[in-house]
Each structure stands twice: as C-alpha cells, then as structure tokens.
Amino acid sequence: MKKISMYVFIICLILLLVSCQNNSGFTFKGEGENWNGELITKYDFFGKEIQSVKITYKGEKPEKLIIPNLSVESPDFLGWGIGEIELDKKGIYYGEDVFELETKTPSSSKITLTIEGEESENITLSSNS
C-alpha cells in the first residue's frame, strides 16, 4: 500500500510541475520605414523571462550596414542594449537569449526598439495577444 501511495504522490507532483510551467511567452512586433523588429519572450523552468530580438532591414545591400547600437526600452522593465551588430546576407539579425528578467513582461506592454546607424529608426513593438 505504501508503494502505491508513493507512486501516486510522485505522479501528482510531476503533473503539478508540468502544469505550472508556461514556456509560451509573447512576441512583440513592429514595423518602421526601413526595419521590421521583434522582441520574443519565453520563460525558463524557474519562471524567469528570457528575451530575444530579431530585426530585418527592408532596404538593399544589407551586408554593408553596421549597426553601432540596438536598444530595447519599456515602462515595464529596465532597458537593455547590444553594441555593434552585423546583419546576415538577407538583412536579418537574430540575438537569441540576450536578456533575462525576474518578472514577466505584460502582453499589453509598448516596447520601443531603437536602431542606430546609417538607417536609424525607433519602432514601437506591441503584442497581438
């Protein structure tokens, strides 16, 4: 009888842990004159938010561009930035897991993505959720 109750306890504990884990996160998107931007959020096992950023240049010859600074700001979290990034041949930069937060960013957040350089632009990112 003790073995059965132990198995039931372990199964319930595993189900509880799996149900509490929410990895989905949000994607905040925006479009400017020269750039498309995305901020992707996901959550680790301990509930910390991990942010990734993706920018896409809409113009020609993206491999020639160097962005000296890219920054993300929101009233809901302390901003962060990345210095000197280069785009791939398609004009895309993807920075995976670039910032970690203790709290979750609300889906209603208005986030400002600032791209500095030859084609500087401020883009407002928002979630469709």
KAZIFEN-V967809 format. One record per pair of residues at least 24 apart in sequence whose C-alpha atoms are under 10 Angstrom apart, sorted by the first residue. I is the first residue (numbers start at 1). J is the second residue. D is the distance in whole Angstrom. If there is no record, write none. Layout:
i->I j->J d->D
i->I j->J d->D
This chain:
i->17 j->45 d->9
i->18 j->45 d->10
i->20 j->45 d->9
i->20 j->46 d->10
i->20 j->47 d->9
i->21 j->45 d->6
i->21 j->46 d->8
i->21 j->47 d->8
i->22 j->46 d->10
i->22 j->47 d->8
i->23 j->47 d->9
i->23 j->49 d->9
i->25 j->49 d->8
i->25 j->50 d->9
i->25 j->51 d->9
i->25 j->104 d->9
i->25 j->105 d->9
i->25 j->106 d->10
i->25 j->107 d->9
i->26 j->51 d->10
i->26 j->104 d->10
i->26 j->105 d->9
i->26 j->106 d->9
i->26 j->107 d->7
i->26 j->126 d->10
i->26 j->127 d->7
i->26 j->128 d->9
i->26 j->129 d->8
i->27 j->51 d->10
i->27 j->52 d->10
i->27 j->53 d->10
i->27 j->107 d->9
i->27 j->125 d->9
i->27 j->126 d->8
i->27 j->127 d->6
i->27 j->128 d->8
i->27 j->129 d->9
i->28 j->53 d->10
i->28 j->107 d->8
i->28 j->108 d->10
i->28 j->109 d->9
i->28 j->110 d->9
i->28 j->111 d->8
i->28 j->124 d->9
i->28 j->125 d->5
i->28 j->126 d->5
i->28 j->127 d->4
i->28 j->128 d->7
i->28 j->129 d->9
i->29 j->54 d->9
i->29 j->55 d->10
i->29 j->110 d->10
i->29 j->111 d->9
i->29 j->113 d->10
i->29 j->123 d->9
i->29 j->124 d->8
i->29 j->125 d->5
i->29 j->126 d->5
i->29 j->127 d->6
i->29 j->128 d->8
i->30 j->55 d->10
i->30 j->111 d->9
i->30 j->112 d->9
i->30 j->113 d->9
i->30 j->122 d->10
i->30 j->123 d->6
i->30 j->124 d->6
i->30 j->125 d->4
i->30 j->126 d->7
i->30 j->127 d->9
i->31 j->55 d->10
i->31 j->56 d->9
i->31 j->58 d->10
i->31 j->122 d->9
i->31 j->123 d->6
i->31 j->124 d->8
i->31 j->125 d->8
i->32 j->57 d->10
i->32 j->58 d->9
i->32 j->121 d->7
i->32 j->122 d->7
i->32 j->123 d->6
i->32 j->124 d->8
i->32 j->125 d->10
i->33 j->57 d->10
i->33 j->58 d->8
i->33 j->59 d->9
i->33 j->119 d->9
i->33 j->120 d->10
i->33 j->121 d->8
i->33 j->122 d->10
i->33 j->123 d->9
i->34 j->58 d->5
i->34 j->59 d->6
i->34 j->119 d->7
i->34 j->120 d->8
i->34 j->121 d->8
i->34 j->123 d->10
i->35 j->59 d->8
i->35 j->91 d->9
i->35 j->92 d->10
i->35 j->115 d->9
i->35 j->119 d->9
i->35 j->120 d->9
i->35 j->121 d->8
i->35 j->122 d->9
i->35 j->123 d->8
i->36 j->92 d->9
i->36 j->113 d->10
i->36 j->123 d->8
i->36 j->125 d->9
i->37 j->92 d->10
i->37 j->93 d->10
i->37 j->112 d->10
i->37 j->113 d->7
i->37 j->114 d->10
i->37 j->115 d->10
i->37 j->122 d->10
i->37 j->123 d->7
i->37 j->124 d->9
i->37 j->125 d->7
i->38 j->94 d->9
i->38 j->111 d->10
i->38 j->113 d->9
i->38 j->123 d->10
i->38 j->124 d->10
i->38 j->125 d->7
i->38 j->126 d->9
i->38 j->127 d->10
i->39 j->72 d->9
i->39 j->94 d->10
i->39 j->95 d->10
i->39 j->111 d->9
i->39 j->112 d->10
i->39 j->113 d->9
i->39 j->125 d->8
i->39 j->126 d->9
i->39 j->127 d->9
i->40 j->95 d->10
i->40 j->96 d->9
i->40 j->97 d->9
i->40 j->127 d->10
i->41 j->97 d->9
i->41 j->99 d->10
i->41 j->100 d->9
i->41 j->101 d->10
i->41 j->104 d->9
i->41 j->105 d->8
i->42 j->97 d->9
i->42 j->100 d->10
i->42 j->104 d->9
i->42 j->105 d->10
i->43 j->100 d->9
i->43 j->101 d->9
i->43 j->102 d->10
i->43 j->103 d->10
i->43 j->104 d->8
i->44 j->100 d->10
i->46 j->102 d->9
i->47 j->101 d->9
i->47 j->102 d->8
i->47 j->103 d->8
i->47 j->104 d->8
i->48 j->100 d->7
i->48 j->101 d->6
i->48 j->102 d->5
i->48 j->103 d->6
i->48 j->104 d->7
i->49 j->97 d->10
i->49 j->99 d->8
i->49 j->100 d->6
i->49 j->101 d->5
i->49 j->102 d->6
i->49 j->103 d->6
i->49 j->104 d->6
i->49 j->105 d->8
i->50 j->96 d->9
i->50 j->97 d->6
i->50 j->98 d->7
i->50 j->99 d->6
i->50 j->100 d->5
i->50 j->101 d->6
i->50 j->102 d->9
i->50 j->103 d->10
i->50 j->104 d->9
i->51 j->95 d->9
i->51 j->96 d->7
i->51 j->97 d->5
i->51 j->98 d->6
i->51 j->99 d->5
i->51 j->100 d->6
i->51 j->101 d->8
i->51 j->105 d->10
i->52 j->94 d->7
i->52 j->95 d->6
i->52 j->96 d->5
i->52 j->97 d->5
i->52 j->98 d->6
i->52 j->99 d->7
i->52 j->100 d->9
i->53 j->93 d->8
i->53 j->94 d->6
i->53 j->95 d->5
i->53 j->96 d->7
i->53 j->97 d->8
i->53 j->98 d->7
i->53 j->99 d->9
i->53 j->113 d->9
i->54 j->92 d->7
i->54 j->93 d->6
i->54 j->94 d->4
i->54 j->95 d->6
i->54 j->96 d->8
i->55 j->87 d->9
i->55 j->91 d->8
i->55 j->92 d->6
i->55 j->93 d->5
i->55 j->94 d->7
i->55 j->95 d->9
i->55 j->113 d->9
i->55 j->115 d->9
i->56 j->87 d->8
i->56 j->88 d->10
i->56 j->90 d->8
i->56 j->91 d->6
i->56 j->92 d->4
i->56 j->93 d->7
i->56 j->94 d->9
i->57 j->87 d->8
i->57 j->88 d->10
i->57 j->90 d->8
i->57 j->91 d->5
i->57 j->92 d->6
i->57 j->93 d->9
i->57 j->119 d->9
i->58 j->90 d->9
i->58 j->91 d->7
i->58 j->92 d->9
i->59 j->91 d->8
i->59 j->119 d->9
i->60 j->90 d->9
i->60 j->91 d->8
i->61 j->89 d->8
i->61 j->90 d->9
i->61 j->91 d->8
i->62 j->86 d->9
i->62 j->87 d->7
i->62 j->88 d->7
i->62 j->89 d->7
i->62 j->90 d->7
i->62 j->91 d->5
i->62 j->92 d->8
i->63 j->87 d->6
i->63 j->88 d->6
i->63 j->89 d->5
i->63 j->90 d->8
i->63 j->91 d->7
i->63 j->92 d->9
i->64 j->88 d->10
i->64 j->89 d->9
i->64 j->91 d->9
i->65 j->91 d->9
i->65 j->117 d->8
i->65 j->118 d->7
i->65 j->119 d->8
i->66 j->116 d->9
i->66 j->117 d->7
i->66 j->118 d->8
i->66 j->119 d->10
i->67 j->115 d->7
i->67 j->116 d->6
i->67 j->117 d->5
i->67 j->118 d->8
i->67 j->119 d->9
i->67 j->120 d->9
i->68 j->115 d->8
i->68 j->116 d->6
i->68 j->117 d->6
i->68 j->118 d->9
i->69 j->114 d->8
i->69 j->115 d->6
i->69 j->116 d->5
i->69 j->117 d->7
i->69 j->120 d->10
i->70 j->113 d->7
i->70 j->114 d->6
i->70 j->115 d->5
i->70 j->116 d->6
i->70 j->117 d->9
i->70 j->120 d->10
i->70 j->121 d->10
i->70 j->122 d->10
i->71 j->112 d->8
i->71 j->113 d->6
i->71 j->114 d->5
i->71 j->115 d->7
i->71 j->116 d->9
i->71 j->122 d->10
i->72 j->111 d->7
i->72 j->112 d->6
i->72 j->113 d->5
i->72 j->114 d->6
i->72 j->115 d->9
i->72 j->122 d->10
i->72 j->123 d->10
i->72 j->124 d->10
i->72 j->125 d->10
i->73 j->110 d->9
i->73 j->111 d->6
i->73 j->112 d->5
i->73 j->113 d->7
i->73 j->114 d->8
i->73 j->124 d->10
i->74 j->105 d->9
i->74 j->109 d->7
i->74 j->110 d->6
i->74 j->111 d->5
i->74 j->112 d->6
i->74 j->113 d->9
i->74 j->124 d->10
i->74 j->125 d->10
i->75 j->105 d->10
i->75 j->109 d->8
i->75 j->110 d->8
i->75 j->111 d->8
i->75 j->112 d->10
i->76 j->103 d->9
i->76 j->104 d->9
i->76 j->105 d->6
i->76 j->106 d->8
i->76 j->108 d->10
i->76 j->109 d->7
i->76 j->110 d->9
i->76 j->111 d->9
i->77 j->101 d->8
i->77 j->102 d->10
i->77 j->103 d->8
i->77 j->104 d->9
i->77 j->105 d->7
i->77 j->106 d->10
i->77 j->109 d->10
i->77 j->111 d->10
i->79 j->111 d->10
i->79 j->112 d->9
i->79 j->113 d->10
i->81 j->113 d->10
i->81 j->114 d->9
i->81 j->115 d->10
i->82 j->115 d->10
i->83 j->116 d->10
i->84 j->116 d->10
i->84 j->117 d->9
